């Protein structure tokens, strides 16, 4: 099936629609995540490319690697109504969520330590200023 010009977007239209750079689109094409049609030097992105890019960007936002995203996108075509694709996505997402929660907990702990250190520093400075005033 051939896509019509109304079904395709130029690289500029894709960039505007998704807030990415042309370099990003070329990079994803080189990584075999997107497959734009070629018309000479011009790239034409199909609705399928737009849907894939939306999933790529969502996966990146959630911390999936490009290789994980590529593998998940490739599972779309195995012919089981995406059962394998969705199951594998769910497994990876659970792992990623656990990583994010661990990182959040570590960050919360570091923030509390930092606040304690700042409070200690505030008291030391105040004490030093009081000692200095008493000596005057």
KASUL-V764778 format. One line per field, one symbol per residue. ss: DSSP state (H for helix, E for strand, - for the rest). phi: phi as a letter, one per 20 degrees, with the letter a starting at -180 (. if undefined). A space follows every 10 residues. Layout:
ss->???
phi->???
//
This chain:
ss->----HHH-E- HHHHHHHH-- -HHHHHHHHH ------EEE- -EEEE-HHHH HHHHHHHHHH H----HHHHH HHHHHHHH-- --HHHHHHHH HHHHHHHHHH HHHHHHHHHH HHHHHHHHHH HHHHHHHHHH HHHHH-
phi->.eeeffedcf fffffffdmd egffffffff emdccffdcm eedceeffff fffgffffgf fenfffffff fffffgeend lmgfgfffff ffffffffff fffffffgff fffffffffg ffffffffff ffffff
//
